[in-house]
Amino acid sequence: MRMANWLIAAGVTGALLTTALAGHRPVTVLDVLGCVLVAASGLVLAVMRRAPVLVLAVTGVCVVGYTALGLAVPALAFLVAVYGGFRAGRRRVTFAAAAVMLAALPLAVLASPAEQAVKEAFAQARGVLELAWLVAAGFAGEALRQAERRADEAERTREETARLRATQERLHIARELHDSLTHQISIIKVQAEVAVHLARKRGEQPPEALVAIQTAGRAATRELRATLETLRRDDDAPPRGLDHLDELLAGVEGIGLRTELTIAGERADVPDAVGRTAYRIVQESLTNTARHGAASTASVHIDYRPDTLAIRVDDDGGATPGAAPVPGVGLQGMRERVTALGGRLRAEPRSEGGFTVQAELPLERTG
């Protein structure tokens, strides 16, 4: 766009200077000054899109100036400025500038050093032509402005349609999840709770696996409801974040995995996406530990740094040092979340035994 503006300015300047230098007559100081004004009136058009009112003023002064100096050069630059003013929606200012020019140009012609009869004839002819071209430029600028406004409106309509379709798709997914997963998880949770209740009623100790199913069912129900609520909402508010880590660790301890949470650095608010990703990393790490790590303890370390949030989850499971971690859906999901935020993720067995997951998430600071 900037290159196009400069090309227009250069083209208009070249055409005006060619007209100004076409006459065969001795060159005077006034002619040199007039040519400078002619060139200035064309070159200033390069900033017409950014400063249409300024361009109107500069081109108007230059046209009146070189006309008063005796150069019979059309007011092409001012006509282009009128077009730009209407296109930018500055109609009142452009009308006022055009009216001033229509009054000033005949006076500039009469003040020029040309002969009286030539000046009067030129003033009359030029007045008619300038009026016609001003009207044409104004209509052209207004027509293009209206076309651009309609194009912008059409673009907004397409964006609104896309957002509506996305909302409908989210609602469809939410309904499908509610009709399938919620029902099945609820059945599992209820059956586990009934079995635990009956065992305790008979004075028996319920099996640990059954209690774990009960606890996991409750947690899964909460998570699924939060996910469904997020799908139904039209905003990006996260259902879980760093403030929910204590609740997460308490749920994990309910299935027999001892946990320890350590927070370092000055605790501060983090972007929603970072908080949500940090929570999911801890959740997935502890889930993998409970399912596959054969671990009894796990430690979670959160480090608030000036421009980074660091997360580390270690366990004392049976992972073999030096062995490559088996890629799974959970690990892949963590890596995708971290990469999307421009962070780094390491997941590997520890040299002292067990497994570690380390992530660094950049924090966007403002001001």
C-alpha positions in Angstrom: 0.0 0.0 0.0 2.8 2.5 0.8 4.5 1.6 -2.5 1.2 2.3 -4.4 0.9 5.7 -2.7 4.4 6.7 -3.7 3.8 5.5 -7.2 0.7 7.7 -7.5 2.5 10.7 -6.0 5.4 10.2 -8.4 3.1 9.9 -11.4 1.2 13.0 -10.6 4.4 15.0 -9.9 5.9 13.9 -13.2 2.8 14.9 -15.1 2.6 18.3 -13.4 6.3 19.1 -13.9 6.0 18.1 -17.6 3.2 20.6 -18.0 5.0 23.3 -16.1 8.2 22.9 -18.2 6.4 22.6 -21.6 6.5 26.3 -22.4 9.4 27.9 -24.4 10.3 31.0 -22.4 13.2 32.3 -20.4 13.4 30.7 -16.9 13.1 33.1 -14.0 13.4 32.8 -10.3 9.5 32.8 -10.1 9.4 29.9 -12.5 11.8 27.9 -10.3 9.8 28.6 -7.2 6.6 27.6 -9.1 8.2 24.3 -10.1 9.1 23.6 -6.5 5.5 24.2 -5.5 4.3 22.0 -8.3 6.6 19.2 -7.2 5.5 19.6 -3.5 1.8 19.4 -4.5 2.4 16.0 -6.1 4.8 14.4 -3.7 2.7 15.2 -0.6 0.1 12.8 -2.0 2.2 9.9 -0.7 0.8 10.4 2.8 -2.8 11.0 1.6 -4.1 7.8 3.3 -2.6 8.7 6.6 -3.3 12.4 6.7 -6.0 13.4 4.2 -6.7 16.8 5.8 -3.0 17.8 5.8 -2.7 16.8 2.1 -5.8 18.9 1.3 -4.2 21.9 2.9 -0.7 21.5 1.4 -1.9 20.8 -2.1 -4.4 23.7 -1.9 -1.6 26.2 -0.9 0.8 24.9 -3.5 -1.8 25.1 -6.3 -2.7 28.7 -5.3 1.0 29.6 -5.1 2.2 28.3 -8.4 -1.0 29.7 -10.1 -0.2 33.1 -8.7 3.3 32.8 -10.0 2.0 32.4 -13.5 2.3 28.7 -14.1 -0.6 27.4 -16.1 -0.6 24.0 -14.5 -3.9 22.1 -13.7 -4.8 21.6 -10.1 -4.5 17.8 -10.5 -2.9 17.2 -7.1 -5.7 19.0 -5.3 -8.3 17.0 -7.2 -6.6 13.8 -6.1 -6.5 15.2 -2.5 -10.3 15.9 -2.8 -10.8 12.3 -3.9 -8.7 11.1 -0.9 -10.7 13.3 1.5 -14.0 11.8 0.4 -12.6 8.3 0.5 -11.4 8.9 4.1 -14.9 10.1 5.1 -13.8 13.7 5.8 -16.6 15.1 3.7 -17.2 18.4 5.5 -13.6 19.4 5.6 -13.2 18.4 1.9 -16.3 20.5 0.9 -14.9 23.5 2.8 -11.5 23.1 1.2 -13.0 22.8 -2.3 -15.1 25.9 -1.7 -12.1 27.9 -0.6 -10.1 26.7 -3.7 -12.9 27.7 -6.1 -12.8 31.2 -4.6 -9.0 31.4 -4.3 -8.0 30.1 -7.8 -9.6 33.0 -9.8 -7.9 35.5 -7.5 -4.6 33.7 -8.0 -5.0 33.9 -11.7 -5.8 37.6 -11.6 -2.7 38.1 -9.4 -0.4 36.3 -11.8 2.0 38.2 -14.1 0.1 37.2 -17.3 -1.7 39.7 -19.6 -5.1 40.9 -18.4 -7.2 39.5 -21.3 -5.4 36.2 -21.0 -5.9 36.1 -17.3 -9.7 36.8 -17.5 -10.3 34.2 -20.1 -8.1 31.6 -18.3 -9.9 32.3 -15.0 -13.3 31.8 -16.5 -12.4 28.6 -18.3 -10.5 27.2 -15.4 -13.2 28.0 -12.9 -15.7 25.8 -14.9 -13.2 23.0 -15.3 -12.2 23.0 -11.7 -15.7 22.9 -10.5 -16.5 19.9 -12.8 -13.4 18.0 -11.7 -14.0 18.7 -8.0 -17.5 17.3 -8.3 -16.2 14.2 -10.2 -13.4 13.7 -7.7 -15.8 14.0 -4.8 -18.2 11.5 -6.3 -15.4 9.0 -7.0 -14.0 9.2 -3.5 -17.4 8.8 -1.9 -18.3 5.9 -4.2 -15.1 4.1 -3.3 -15.6 4.8 0.4 -19.1 3.3 0.3 -17.7 0.3 -1.6 -15.0 -0.3 1.1 -17.6 0.1 3.8 -19.8 -2.5 2.2 -16.8 -4.8 1.8 -15.9 -4.4 5.5 -19.5 -5.1 6.5 -19.5 -8.2 4.3 -16.3 -9.3 6.0 -17.8 -8.8 9.5 -20.8 -10.7 8.4 -18.6 -13.7 7.3 -16.7 -13.5 10.6 -20.0 -13.5 12.6 -21.2 -16.4 10.6 -18.0 -18.4 11.3 -18.3 -17.6 15.0 -21.9 -18.8 15.0 -21.0 -22.0 13.3 -18.2 -22.6 15.8 -20.6 -21.9 18.6 -23.1 -24.4 17.2 -20.3 -27.0 16.8 -19.3 -26.5 20.4 -22.8 -27.0 21.6 -23.1 -30.1 19.4 -20.0 -31.6 20.9 -21.2 -30.7 24.4 -24.5 -32.5 23.8 -22.7 -35.5 22.4 -20.4 -35.7 25.4 -23.2 -35.2 27.8 -25.3 -37.9 26.3 -22.5 -40.5 26.2 -19.6 -39.9 28.6 -21.5 -38.3 31.4 -24.0 -41.1 31.5 -21.4 -43.8 31.5 -19.2 -42.1 34.1 -22.2 -41.5 36.3 -23.1 -45.1 36.3 -19.6 -46.2 37.2 -19.4 -43.6 40.0 -22.8 -44.6 41.4 -22.0 -48.3 41.3 -18.7 -47.8 43.0 -20.3 -45.6 45.7 -23.0 -48.2 46.3 -20.4 -51.0 46.6 -18.3 -49.0 49.0 -21.4 -48.1 51.1 -22.6 -51.7 51.3 -19.1 -53.0 52.3 -18.9 -50.4 55.1 -22.4 -51.2 56.2 -21.5 -54.9 56.5 -18.5 -53.8 58.6 -16.0 -54.8 55.9 -13.1 -52.7 54.6 -13.8 -51.8 51.0 -11.0 -52.8 48.5 -8.6 -50.0 47.7 -9.3 -50.4 44.0 -13.0 -49.8 44.6 -12.3 -46.7 46.7 -10.0 -45.5 43.9 -12.7 -46.0 41.3 -15.1 -44.0 43.5 -12.6 -41.1 43.9 -11.6 -41.1 40.3 -15.3 -41.2 39.2 -16.0 -38.1 41.2 -13.0 -36.3 39.8 -13.9 -37.3 36.3 -17.4 -36.1 36.7 -16.2 -32.7 37.9 -13.7 -32.4 35.1 -16.3 -33.4 32.5 -18.8 -30.9 33.8 -16.2 -28.2 33.7 -15.3 -29.2 30.1 -18.9 -29.1 29.0 -19.3 -25.7 30.6 -16.4 -24.4 28.7 -17.7 -25.7 25.4 -21.1 -24.1 26.1 -19.5 -20.7 27.0 -18.4 -18.3 24.3 -15.3 -17.1 26.2 -11.9 -18.5 27.0 -12.2 -18.6 30.8 -10.3 -21.7 32.0 -12.2 -24.2 34.1 -9.0 -25.2 36.0 -5.8 -23.3 36.8 -3.0 -23.0 39.3 -5.4 -22.2 42.1 -6.9 -25.7 41.8 -3.6 -27.6 42.4 -4.4 -28.3 46.0 -7.7 -29.9 45.1 -6.0 -31.9 42.4 -3.3 -33.2 44.7 -5.9 -34.1 47.4 -7.8 -36.2 44.9 -4.6 -38.0 43.9 -3.7 -38.8 47.5 -7.2 -40.3 47.8 -6.0 -43.1 45.5 -2.9 -43.8 47.5 -0.2 -41.6 46.0 1.4 -39.2 48.5 2.1 -35.8 47.0 4.1 -32.7 48.0 3.6 -29.2 46.5 6.4 -26.6 46.5 6.0 -23.1 45.2 9.0 -20.9 44.7 9.4 -17.3 43.6 6.9 -14.4 44.0 3.5 -15.7 43.2 1.7 -13.6 40.6 -1.2 -13.7 38.2 -0.4 -15.6 35.0 -2.3 -15.6 31.7 -5.3 -17.9 31.6 -3.7 -20.1 28.9 -0.5 -20.6 31.0 -2.4 -21.4 34.1 -4.6 -23.9 32.3 -1.6 -25.5 30.7 0.3 -25.8 33.9 -2.7 -27.4 35.6 -3.0 -29.9 32.8 0.7 -30.8 32.9 0.5 -31.5 36.6 -2.7 -33.5 36.2 -1.5 -35.6 33.3 1.9 -36.2 35.0 0.2 -37.4 38.2 -2.2 -39.5 36.3 0.6 -41.3 34.4 2.4 -41.8 37.7 -0.6 -43.4 39.3 -1.4 -45.6 36.3 2.0 -46.7 35.1 4.8 -45.5 37.4 4.3 -47.9 40.3 5.2 -44.9 42.5 4.3 -44.2 46.1 5.2 -40.5 46.2 5.3 -37.6 43.8 6.5 -34.0 44.2 5.2 -31.0 42.3 7.4 -27.9 42.1 6.1 -24.5 40.7 8.6 -21.8 40.2 7.4 -18.2 39.4 10.3 -16.6 37.5 10.3 -13.0 36.1 9.3 -14.1 32.6 8.8 -17.9 32.9 6.6 -20.3 34.8 8.5 -23.5 35.5 6.7 -26.7 36.4 8.4 -29.9 37.6 6.8 -33.2 38.6 9.0 -36.0 40.0 8.0 -39.4 41.2 9.8 -42.4 42.7 8.4 -45.0 40.4 10.1 -47.8 38.5 11.2 -45.9 35.4 14.6 -47.1 34.3 17.3 -44.4 34.0 18.3 -43.8 30.4 15.3 -45.6 28.9 13.3 -43.6 26.3 9.8 -42.7 27.5 7.0 -44.5 25.6 5.1 -41.8 23.7 1.4 -41.8 24.6 -1.6 -39.6 24.0 -1.1 -37.8 27.4 2.5 -37.0 26.8 1.8 -35.9 23.3 -1.0 -33.7 24.5 1.3 -32.0 27.1 3.9 -31.4 24.4 1.4 -29.8 22.1 0.0 -27.5 24.8 3.5 -26.4 25.8 4.6 -25.9 22.2 1.5 -23.8 21.4 2.6 -21.3 24.1 6.2 -21.2 22.9 7.5 -23.2 25.8 9.7 -26.3 26.4 8.9 -29.7 27.8 11.1 -32.5 29.0 9.7 -35.9 30.0 12.2 -38.7 30.9 13.4 -41.1 33.6 15.5 -39.6 36.4 19.1 -40.7 37.0 18.2 -41.5 40.7 15.1 -43.5 39.6 11.6 -42.5 38.9 10.3 -40.2 36.2 10.3 -36.4 35.8 8.3 -34.0 33.7 9.7 -30.5 33.3 8.1 -27.6 31.5 8.9 -23.9 31.0 6.1 -21.6 29.9 6.8 -18.1 28.9 4.9 -15.3 30.5 3.8 -12.3 28.5 4.5 -9.2 30.5 3.0 -5.8 29.6 4.1 -2.3 30.5 
